């Protein structure tokens, strides 16, 4: 090879290396995820995505905070981690001691606790209604959680699933034959619930939206997400309107709109389920929780959504945006569109996409699959 050829080859190598270095070094540092110590460190900093179909149809900019991207698949990961860290700080949970965390839940919280207990050295004991969807039961079993099924009942019943979890934790705590301790997570009343969203979820949304939000929309199960986020938003802006999205049969809509916790479909003998007359899981309640009370003064309005609207919206989002969402996420999307109808054009609306449709295949999505995939947004709201 001639000297000229050697020089030319070296120039190509150096030039190529320089171009590669220039491209790589131009990437924003925070675009490359850092390595994590364990699954708990993956929680939070979830993506924000514009929902193109809803935005283009309404003239508003509608975004979804993808809490389904948490490692446990839902926003409840944040709450579960916050609760566990609190018990660790006060010495009630010690890894490797055989400690058991008890929780009563009909939603995704149990899955989040099961995942984190495995990762952090505890056992999760989950009490739940025996009509919980098969997908959630299978996930809990796959995580190795101890599952205790109970008959659906009112919160005043000592055998109701939340009360069953409280009783189980107390029994283990008082058992002098073992060093293991039992703690009751108590997500509905635990102050660490709303604080997790005040400290992280709200600030993440604020930064992702470049400090420009007009409406924030989410439902209320325990009340932690709407309370924590709304309280944070009040510290940074006076223009953000917080709107509760509520399923049929829940009393939270009337609580926000009229200050009462009653809905006509809750009359004796008319309920389909033990608590709220809806196929929606995860949100909707007929009692006021501690967590909800912490942010109630920051909630500006409420929107009622029917089961049929939620089912149709889920199909619409899947067909038009590739977003495969669960029932509570779909409720939030319907509420956002209803808000957009009267909002100023160009308004920025953020919803919480709580979890994916994979946890709702046998119940909610069984109905959604019957909906024509070419359904229009007008038909969704009908």
TORKOL-4160 file (C-alpha; in steps of 0.2 Angstrom, whole numbers, padded with zeros to 4 digits, m for minus):
382
<pt num="1" X="0000" Y="0000" Z="0000"/>
<pt num="2" X="0007" Y="0017" Z="m0005"/>
<pt num="3" X="0010" Y="0031" Z="0008"/>
<pt num="4" X="m0004" Y="0041" Z="0000"/>
<pt num="5" X="m0016" Y="0026" Z="0003"/>
<pt num="6" X="m0011" Y="0024" Z="0021"/>
<pt num="7" X="m0014" Y="0042" Z="0024"/>
<pt num="8" X="m0031" Y="0042" Z="0016"/>
<pt num="9" X="m0036" Y="0026" Z="0026"/>
<pt num="10" X="m0030" Y="0035" Z="0042"/>
<pt num="11" X="m0040" Y="0050" Z="0037"/>
<pt num="12" X="m0056" Y="0040" Z="0035"/>
<pt num="13" X="m0054" Y="0032" Z="0052"/>
<pt num="14" X="m0050" Y="0048" Z="0061"/>
<pt num="15" X="m0064" Y="0057" Z="0052"/>
<pt num="16" X="m0077" Y="0043" Z="0055"/>
<pt num="17" X="m0072" Y="0042" Z="0074"/>
<pt num="18" X="m0074" Y="0061" Z="0075"/>
<pt num="19" X="m0091" Y="0061" Z="0067"/>
<pt num="20" X="m0096" Y="0047" Z="0079"/>
<pt num="21" X="m0090" Y="0056" Z="0094"/>
<pt num="22" X="m0098" Y="0072" Z="0089"/>
<pt num="23" X="m0115" Y="0063" Z="0087"/>
<pt num="24" X="m0114" Y="0054" Z="0103"/>
<pt num="25" X="m0108" Y="0069" Z="0113"/>
<pt num="26" X="m0122" Y="0079" Z="0107"/>
<pt num="27" X="m0135" Y="0068" Z="0115"/>
<pt num="28" X="m0143" Y="0077" Z="0131"/>
<pt num="29" X="m0135" Y="0068" Z="0146"/>
<pt num="30" X="m0153" Y="0064" Z="0154"/>
<pt num="31" X="m0158" Y="0055" Z="0138"/>
<pt num="32" X="m0148" Y="0040" Z="0143"/>
<pt num="33" X="m0155" Y="0030" Z="0158"/>
<pt num="34" X="m0143" Y="0027" Z="0171"/>
<pt num="35" X="m0140" Y="0010" Z="0179"/>
<pt num="36" X="m0151" Y="0006" Z="0194"/>
<pt num="37" X="m0148" Y="m0004" Z="0210"/>
<pt num="38" X="m0164" Y="m0013" Z="0210"/>
<pt num="39" X="m0182" Y="m0012" Z="0204"/>
<pt num="40" X="m0187" Y="0001" Z="0217"/>
<pt num="41" X="m0176" Y="0014" Z="0209"/>
<pt num="42" X="m0185" Y="0012" Z="0192"/>
<pt num="43" X="m0201" Y="0020" Z="0200"/>
<pt num="44" X="m0205" Y="0037" Z="0194"/>
<pt num="45" X="m0200" Y="0049" Z="0180"/>
<pt num="46" X="m0213" Y="0041" Z="0169"/>
<pt num="47" X="m0215" Y="0048" Z="0151"/>
<pt num="48" X="m0228" Y="0061" Z="0145"/>
<pt num="49" X="m0236" Y="0058" Z="0128"/>
<pt num="50" X="m0247" Y="0069" Z="0117"/>
<pt num="51" X="m0263" Y="0060" Z="0113"/>
<pt num="52" X="m0264" Y="0064" Z="0094"/>
<pt num="53" X="m0281" Y="0059" Z="0090"/>
<pt num="54" X="m0290" Y="0068" Z="0105"/>
<pt num="55" X="m0279" Y="0084" Z="0102"/>
<pt num="56" X="m0283" Y="0085" Z="0084"/>
<pt num="57" X="m0302" Y="0082" Z="0086"/>
<pt num="58" X="m0304" Y="0094" Z="0100"/>
<pt num="59" X="m0292" Y="0108" Z="0096"/>
<pt num="60" X="m0284" Y="0107" Z="0113"/>
<pt num="61" X="m0268" Y="0099" Z="0117"/>
<pt num="62" X="m0271" Y="0083" Z="0127"/>
<pt num="63" X="m0257" Y="0074" Z="0135"/>
<pt num="64" X="m0256" Y="0057" Z="0145"/>
<pt num="65" X="m0244" Y="0055" Z="0160"/>
<pt num="66" X="m0239" Y="0036" Z="0157"/>
<pt num="67" X="m0239" Y="0030" Z="0175"/>
<pt num="68" X="m0242" Y="0012" Z="0167"/>
<pt num="69" X="m0223" Y="0014" Z="0163"/>
<pt num="70" X="m0218" Y="0011" Z="0181"/>
<pt num="71" X="m0210" Y="m0006" Z="0184"/>
<pt num="72" X="m0225" Y="m0013" Z="0192"/>
<pt num="73" X="m0237" Y="m0006" Z="0178"/>
<pt num="74" X="m0246" Y="0008" Z="0188"/>
<pt num="75" X="m0246" Y="0024" Z="0198"/>
<pt num="76" X="m0247" Y="0013" Z="0213"/>
<pt num="77" X="m0229" Y="0009" Z="0213"/>
<pt num="78" X="m0225" Y="0027" Z="0220"/>
<pt num="79" X="m0237" Y="0024" Z="0234"/>
<pt num="80" X="m0231" Y="0007" Z="0238"/>
<pt num="81" X="m0213" Y="0013" Z="0239"/>
<pt num="82" X="m0217" Y="0028" Z="0249"/>
<pt num="83" X="m0227" Y="0017" Z="0262"/>
<pt num="84" X="m0213" Y="0004" Z="0263"/>
<pt num="85" X="m0199" Y="0017" Z="0265"/>
<pt num="86" X="m0209" Y="0025" Z="0280"/>
<pt num="87" X="m0211" Y="0009" Z="0289"/>
<pt num="88" X="m0192" Y="0005" Z="0286"/>
<pt num="89" X="m0187" Y="0022" Z="0294"/>
<pt num="90" X="m0197" Y="0019" Z="0309"/>
<pt num="91" X="m0191" Y="0001" Z="0311"/>
<pt num="92" X="m0207" Y="m0008" Z="0308"/>
<pt num="93" X="m0200" Y="m0016" Z="0292"/>
<pt num="94" X="m0183" Y="m0024" Z="0293"/>
<pt num="95" X="m0177" Y="m0034" Z="0277"/>
<pt num="96" X="m0174" Y="m0053" Z="0280"/>
<pt num="97" X="m0183" Y="m0053" Z="0297"/>
<pt num="98" X="m0198" Y="m0062" Z="0289"/>
<pt num="99" X="m0209" Y="m0046" Z="0291"/>
<pt num="100" X="m0226" Y="m0046" Z="0282"/>
<pt num="101" X="m0235" Y="m0031" Z="0274"/>
<pt num="102" X="m0254" Y="m0033" Z="0274"/>
<pt num="103" X="m0265" Y="m0023" Z="0262"/>
<pt num="104" X="m0283" Y="m0023" Z="0257"/>
<pt num="105" X="m0285" Y="m0018" Z="0239"/>
<pt num="106" X="m0296" Y="m0022" Z="0224"/>
<pt num="107" X="m0284" Y="m0013" Z="0212"/>
<pt num="108" X="m0266" Y="m0012" Z="0207"/>
<pt num="109" X="m0259" Y="m0007" Z="0224"/>
<pt num="110" X="m0257" Y="m0025" Z="0229"/>
<pt num="111" X="m0247" Y="m0029" Z="0213"/>
<pt num="112" X="m0235" Y="m0014" Z="0217"/>
<pt num="113" X="m0233" Y="m0020" Z="0235"/>
<pt num="114" X="m0230" Y="m0038" Z="0230"/>
<pt num="115" X="m0216" Y="m0033" Z="0217"/>
<pt num="116" X="m0208" Y="m0021" Z="0230"/>
<pt num="117" X="m0209" Y="m0034" Z="0244"/>
<pt num="118" X="m0200" Y="m0046" Z="0234"/>
<pt num="119" X="m0186" Y="m0034" Z="0229"/>
<pt num="120" X="m0184" Y="m0027" Z="0246"/>
<pt num="121" X="m0185" Y="m0042" Z="0257"/>
<pt num="122" X="m0203" Y="m0044" Z="0264"/>
<pt num="123" X="m0219" Y="m0054" Z="0261"/>
<pt num="124" X="m0234" Y="m0046" Z="0254"/>
<pt num="125" X="m0251" Y="m0052" Z="0261"/>
<pt num="126" X="m0265" Y="m0045" Z="0250"/>
<pt num="127" X="m0284" Y="m0046" Z="0255"/>
<pt num="128" X="m0296" Y="m0043" Z="0241"/>
<pt num="129" X="m0314" Y="m0045" Z="0235"/>
<pt num="130" X="m0317" Y="m0062" Z="0227"/>
<pt num="131" X="m0323" Y="m0054" Z="0211"/>
<pt num="132" X="m0306" Y="m0046" Z="0207"/>
<pt num="133" X="m0301" Y="m0048" Z="0189"/>
<pt num="134" X="m0292" Y="m0064" Z="0185"/>
<pt num="135" X="m0277" Y="m0054" Z="0177"/>
<pt num="136" X="m0274" Y="m0045" Z="0194"/>
<pt num="137" X="m0275" Y="m0062" Z="0203"/>
<pt num="138" X="m0263" Y="m0070" Z="0192"/>
<pt num="139" X="m0251" Y="m0056" Z="0193"/>
<pt num="140" X="m0251" Y="m0057" Z="0212"/>
<pt num="141" X="m0249" Y="m0076" Z="0212"/>
<pt num="142" X="m0234" Y="m0074" Z="0200"/>
<pt num="143" X="m0226" Y="m0062" Z="0212"/>
<pt num="144" X="m0229" Y="m0075" Z="0226"/>
<pt num="145" X="m0240" Y="m0064" Z="0236"/>
<pt num="146" X="m0251" Y="m0072" Z="0250"/>
<pt num="147" X="m0268" Y="m0070" Z="0244"/>
<pt num="148" X="m0284" Y="m0069" Z="0255"/>
<pt num="149" X="m0300" Y="m0068" Z="0246"/>
<pt num="150" X="m0315" Y="m0061" Z="0255"/>
<pt num="151" X="m0334" Y="m0058" Z="0251"/>
<pt num="152" X="m0337" Y="m0040" Z="0245"/>
<pt num="153" X="m0344" Y="m0030" Z="0259"/>
<pt num="154" X="m0346" Y="m0012" Z="0265"/>
<pt num="155" X="m0331" Y="m0004" Z="0274"/>
<pt num="156" X="m0341" Y="m0005" Z="0291"/>
<pt num="157" X="m0341" Y="m0024" Z="0290"/>
<pt num="158" X="m0326" Y="m0031" Z="0300"/>
<pt num="159" X="m0323" Y="m0044" Z="0286"/>
<pt num="160" X="m0322" Y="m0031" Z="0272"/>
<pt num="161" X="m0305" Y="m0033" Z="0263"/>
<pt num="162" X="m0297" Y="m0018" Z="0271"/>
<pt num="163" X="m0303" Y="m0023" Z="0288"/>
<pt num="164" X="m0297" Y="m0041" Z="0285"/>
<pt num="165" X="m0279" Y="m0034" Z="0281"/>
<pt num="166" X="m0279" Y="m0023" Z="0296"/>
<pt num="167" X="m0284" Y="m0038" Z="0307"/>
<pt num="168" X="m0271" Y="m0049" Z="0300"/>
<pt num="169" X="m0257" Y="m0037" Z="0303"/>
<pt num="170" X="m0262" Y="m0034" Z="0321"/>
<pt num="171" X="m0262" Y="m0053" Z="0324"/>
<pt num="172" X="m0244" Y="m0055" Z="0317"/>
<pt num="173" X="m0238" Y="m0040" Z="0327"/>
<pt num="174" X="m0245" Y="m0047" Z="0343"/>
<pt num="175" X="m0238" Y="m0065" Z="0340"/>
<pt num="176" X="m0225" Y="m0067" Z="0353"/>
<pt num="177" X="m0219" Y="m0084" Z="0345"/>
<pt num="178" X="m0210" Y="m0076" Z="0330"/>
<pt num="179" X="m0198" Y="m0061" Z="0327"/>
<pt num="180" X="m0208" Y="m0057" Z="0312"/>
<pt num="181" X="m0218" Y="m0041" Z="0312"/>
<pt num="182" X="m0234" Y="m0037" Z="0303"/>
<pt num="183" X="m0238" Y="m0019" Z="0296"/>
<pt num="184" X="m0254" Y="m0013" Z="0288"/>
<pt num="185" X="m0251" Y="m0002" Z="0273"/>
<pt num="186" X="m0268" Y="0007" Z="0274"/>
<pt num="187" X="m0267" Y="0016" Z="0257"/>
<pt num="188" X="m0283" Y="0025" Z="0259"/>
<pt num="189" X="m0278" Y="0033" Z="0276"/>
<pt num="190" X="m0259" Y="0033" Z="0275"/>
<pt num="191" X="m0252" Y="0051" Z="0274"/>
<pt num="192" X="m0237" Y="0044" Z="0263"/>
<pt num="193" X="m0249" Y="0041" Z="0249"/>
<pt num="194" X="m0253" Y="0059" Z="0244"/>
<pt num="195" X="m0236" Y="0065" Z="0249"/>
<pt num="196" X="m0228" Y="0053" Z="0236"/>
<pt num="197" X="m0238" Y="0062" Z="0222"/>
<pt num="198" X="m0234" Y="0079" Z="0230"/>
<pt num="199" X="m0216" Y="0076" Z="0230"/>
<pt num="200" X="m0214" Y="0068" Z="0213"/>
<pt num="201" X="m0228" Y="0065" Z="0202"/>
<pt num="202" X="m0234" Y="0083" Z="0202"/>
<pt num="203" X="m0217" Y="0091" Z="0200"/>
<pt num="204" X="m0213" Y="0079" Z="0185"/>
<pt num="205" X="m0229" Y="0084" Z="0176"/>
<pt num="206" X="m0225" Y="0102" Z="0179"/>
<pt num="207" X="m0207" Y="0101" Z="0171"/>
<pt num="208" X="m0213" Y="0089" Z="0157"/>
<pt num="209" X="m0226" Y="0102" Z="0152"/>
<pt num="210" X="m0213" Y="0116" Z="0153"/>
<pt num="211" X="m0223" Y="0125" Z="0166"/>
<pt num="212" X="m0238" Y="0127" Z="0155"/>
<pt num="213" X="m0254" Y="0117" Z="0160"/>
<pt num="214" X="m0272" Y="0123" Z="0160"/>
<pt num="215" X="m0281" Y="0107" Z="0166"/>
<pt num="216" X="m0276" Y="0092" Z="0176"/>
<pt num="217" X="m0288" Y="0077" Z="0176"/>
<pt num="218" X="m0288" Y="0061" Z="0186"/>
<pt num="219" X="m0300" Y="0050" Z="0195"/>
<pt num="220" X="m0300" Y="0046" Z="0214"/>
<pt num="221" X="m0298" Y="0029" Z="0222"/>
<pt num="222" X="m0289" Y="0032" Z="0238"/>
<pt num="223" X="m0288" Y="0050" Z="0233"/>
<pt num="224" X="m0269" Y="0051" Z="0234"/>
<pt num="225" X="m0265" Y="0056" Z="0216"/>
<pt num="226" X="m0277" Y="0070" Z="0214"/>
<pt num="227" X="m0273" Y="0077" Z="0232"/>
<pt num="228" X="m0255" Y="0076" Z="0230"/>
<pt num="229" X="m0254" Y="0083" Z="0213"/>
<pt num="230" X="m0267" Y="0097" Z="0215"/>
<pt num="231" X="m0258" Y="0103" Z="0231"/>
<pt num="232" X="m0242" Y="0104" Z="0222"/>
<pt num="233" X="m0249" Y="0113" Z="0207"/>
<pt num="234" X="m0257" Y="0126" Z="0219"/>
<pt num="235" X="m0239" Y="0130" Z="0224"/>
<pt num="236" X="m0233" Y="0134" Z="0207"/>
<pt num="237" X="m0248" Y="0141" Z="0197"/>
<pt num="238" X="m0265" Y="0149" Z="0200"/>
<pt num="239" X="m0271" Y="0145" Z="0183"/>
<pt num="240" X="m0272" Y="0126" Z="0183"/>
<pt num="241" X="m0289" Y="0119" Z="0185"/>
<pt num="242" X="m0290" Y="0102" Z="0193"/>
<pt num="243" X="m0304" Y="0091" Z="0188"/>
<pt num="244" X="m0310" Y="0075" Z="0195"/>
<pt num="245" X="m0315" Y="0061" Z="0183"/>
<pt num="246" X="m0328" Y="0050" Z="0191"/>
<pt num="247" X="m0337" Y="0034" Z="0186"/>
<pt num="248" X="m0356" Y="0031" Z="0187"/>
<pt num="249" X="m0362" Y="0026" Z="0204"/>
<pt num="250" X="m0347" Y="0034" Z="0213"/>
<pt num="251" X="m0351" Y="0048" Z="0226"/>
<pt num="252" X="m0336" Y="0058" Z="0223"/>
<pt num="253" X="m0343" Y="0068" Z="0208"/>
<pt num="254" X="m0357" Y="0074" Z="0220"/>
<pt num="255" X="m0345" Y="0077" Z="0234"/>
<pt num="256" X="m0335" Y="0089" Z="0223"/>
<pt num="257" X="m0350" Y="0097" Z="0214"/>
<pt num="258" X="m0363" Y="0098" Z="0228"/>
<pt num="259" X="m0354" Y="0094" Z="0244"/>
<pt num="260" X="m0364" Y="0078" Z="0247"/>
<pt num="261" X="m0359" Y="0059" Z="0245"/>
<pt num="262" X="m0375" Y="0052" Z="0238"/>
<pt num="263" X="m0380" Y="0045" Z="0220"/>
<pt num="264" X="m0397" Y="0039" Z="0215"/>
<pt num="265" X="m0390" Y="0023" Z="0209"/>
<pt num="266" X="m0384" Y="0019" Z="0226"/>
<pt num="267" X="m0402" Y="0015" Z="0233"/>
<pt num="268" X="m0404" Y="m0001" Z="0241"/>
<pt num="269" X="m0407" Y="m0016" Z="0229"/>
<pt num="270" X="m0400" Y="m0007" Z="0214"/>
<pt num="271" X="m0381" Y="m0010" Z="0215"/>
<pt num="272" X="m0372" Y="m0022" Z="0204"/>
<pt num="273" X="m0356" Y="m0022" Z="0214"/>
<pt num="274" X="m0353" Y="m0020" Z="0233"/>
<pt num="275" X="m0347" Y="m0002" Z="0232"/>
<pt num="276" X="m0349" Y="0007" Z="0216"/>
<pt num="277" X="m0361" Y="0003" Z="0202"/>
<pt num="278" X="m0349" Y="0002" Z="0188"/>
<pt num="279" X="m0337" Y="m0010" Z="0179"/>
<pt num="280" X="m0323" Y="0002" Z="0182"/>
<pt num="281" X="m0309" Y="m0004" Z="0194"/>
<pt num="282" X="m0297" Y="0007" Z="0203"/>
<pt num="283" X="m0307" Y="0023" Z="0205"/>
<pt num="284" X="m0324" Y="0028" Z="0212"/>
<pt num="285" X="m0329" Y="0028" Z="0230"/>
<pt num="286" X="m0344" Y="0032" Z="0242"/>
<pt num="287" X="m0334" Y="0037" Z="0257"/>
<pt num="288" X="m0321" Y="0051" Z="0260"/>
<pt num="289" X="m0304" Y="0046" Z="0263"/>
<pt num="290" X="m0290" Y="0055" Z="0273"/>
<pt num="291" X="m0280" Y="0056" Z="0257"/>
<pt num="292" X="m0294" Y="0064" Z="0247"/>
<pt num="293" X="m0297" Y="0077" Z="0261"/>
<pt num="294" X="m0279" Y="0083" Z="0260"/>
<pt num="295" X="m0282" Y="0090" Z="0242"/>
<pt num="296" X="m0301" Y="0092" Z="0242"/>
<pt num="297" X="m0299" Y="0111" Z="0243"/>
<pt num="298" X="m0288" Y="0111" Z="0227"/>
<pt num="299" X="m0301" Y="0102" Z="0216"/>
<pt num="300" X="m0311" Y="0114" Z="0205"/>
<pt num="301" X="m0323" Y="0103" Z="0196"/>
<pt num="302" X="m0329" Y="0085" Z="0192"/>
<pt num="303" X="m0335" Y="0076" Z="0177"/>
<pt num="304" X="m0346" Y="0061" Z="0177"/>
<pt num="305" X="m0342" Y="0047" Z="0165"/>
<pt num="306" X="m0353" Y="0032" Z="0161"/>
<pt num="307" X="m0346" Y="0014" Z="0159"/>
<pt num="308" X="m0352" Y="0014" Z="0140"/>
<pt num="309" X="m0341" Y="0030" Z="0137"/>
<pt num="310" X="m0326" Y="0023" Z="0145"/>
<pt num="311" X="m0327" Y="0006" Z="0136"/>
<pt num="312" X="m0329" Y="0015" Z="0119"/>
<pt num="313" X="m0315" Y="0027" Z="0123"/>
<pt num="314" X="m0303" Y="0013" Z="0127"/>
<pt num="315" X="m0307" Y="0005" Z="0110"/>
<pt num="316" X="m0305" Y="0023" Z="0101"/>
<pt num="317" X="m0287" Y="0026" Z="0109"/>
<pt num="318" X="m0281" Y="0008" Z="0105"/>
<pt num="319" X="m0287" Y="0010" Z="0087"/>
<pt num="320" X="m0281" Y="0028" Z="0084"/>
<pt num="321" X="m0266" Y="0030" Z="0095"/>
<pt num="322" X="m0260" Y="0013" Z="0099"/>
<pt num="323" X="m0263" Y="0017" Z="0118"/>
<pt num="324" X="m0269" Y="0001" Z="0126"/>
<pt num="325" X="m0276" Y="0008" Z="0143"/>
<pt num="326" X="m0286" Y="0002" Z="0158"/>
<pt num="327" X="m0303" Y="0007" Z="0163"/>
<pt num="328" X="m0298" Y="0022" Z="0175"/>
<pt num="329" X="m0286" Y="0029" Z="0161"/>
<pt num="330" X="m0301" Y="0028" Z="0149"/>
<pt num="331" X="m0312" Y="0037" Z="0161"/>
<pt num="332" X="m0299" Y="0051" Z="0162"/>
<pt num="333" X="m0298" Y="0053" Z="0144"/>
<pt num="334" X="m0317" Y="0054" Z="0142"/>
<pt num="335" X="m0317" Y="0068" Z="0155"/>
<pt num="336" X="m0303" Y="0077" Z="0146"/>
<pt num="337" X="m0313" Y="0077" Z="0130"/>
<pt num="338" X="m0328" Y="0084" Z="0139"/>
<pt num="339" X="m0318" Y="0098" Z="0146"/>
<pt num="340" X="m0310" Y="0102" Z="0129"/>
<pt num="341" X="m0327" Y="0105" Z="0122"/>
<pt num="342" X="m0329" Y="0121" Z="0132"/>
<pt num="343" X="m0311" Y="0125" Z="0135"/>
<pt num="344" X="m0301" Y="0138" Z="0126"/>
<pt num="345" X="m0294" Y="0131" Z="0110"/>
<pt num="346" X="m0276" Y="0127" Z="0112"/>
<pt num="347" X="m0278" Y="0123" Z="0131"/>
<pt num="348" X="m0266" Y="0110" Z="0138"/>
<pt num="349" X="m0274" Y="0096" Z="0147"/>
<pt num="350" X="m0265" Y="0082" Z="0156"/>
<pt num="351" X="m0273" Y="0066" Z="0161"/>
<pt num="352" X="m0265" Y="0052" Z="0172"/>
<pt num="353" X="m0264" Y="0035" Z="0162"/>
<pt num="354" X="m0265" Y="0024" Z="0177"/>
<pt num="355" X="m0262" Y="0007" Z="0170"/>
<pt num="356" X="m0263" Y="m0003" Z="0154"/>
<pt num="357" X="m0277" Y="m0014" Z="0147"/>
<pt num="358" X="m0268" Y="m0030" Z="0151"/>
<pt num="359" X="m0275" Y="m0030" Z="0169"/>
<pt num="360" X="m0293" Y="m0028" Z="0162"/>
<pt num="361" X="m0294" Y="m0041" Z="0148"/>
<pt num="362" X="m0307" Y="m0052" Z="0156"/>
<pt num="363" X="m0319" Y="m0038" Z="0162"/>
<pt num="364" X="m0317" Y="m0021" Z="0155"/>
<pt num="365" X="m0309" Y="m0025" Z="0139"/>
<pt num="366" X="m0321" Y="m0040" Z="0136"/>
<pt num="367" X="m0334" Y="m0026" Z="0133"/>
<pt num="368" X="m0322" Y="m0015" Z="0124"/>
<pt num="369" X="m0318" Y="m0028" Z="0111"/>
<pt num="370" X="m0337" Y="m0028" Z="0106"/>
<pt num="371" X="m0335" Y="m0010" Z="0100"/>
<pt num="372" X="m0332" Y="m0006" Z="0082"/>
<pt num="373" X="m0313" Y="m0001" Z="0080"/>
<pt num="374" X="m0318" Y="0013" Z="0068"/>
<pt num="375" X="m0329" Y="0021" Z="0081"/>
<pt num="376" X="m0329" Y="0040" Z="0080"/>
<pt num="377" X="m0325" Y="0052" Z="0095"/>
<pt num="378" X="m0343" Y="0059" Z="0093"/>
<pt num="379" X="m0350" Y="0041" Z="0095"/>
<pt num="380" X="m0338" Y="0038" Z="0110"/>
<pt num="381" X="m0347" Y="0053" Z="0120"/>
<pt num="382" X="m0364" Y="0048" Z="0115"/>
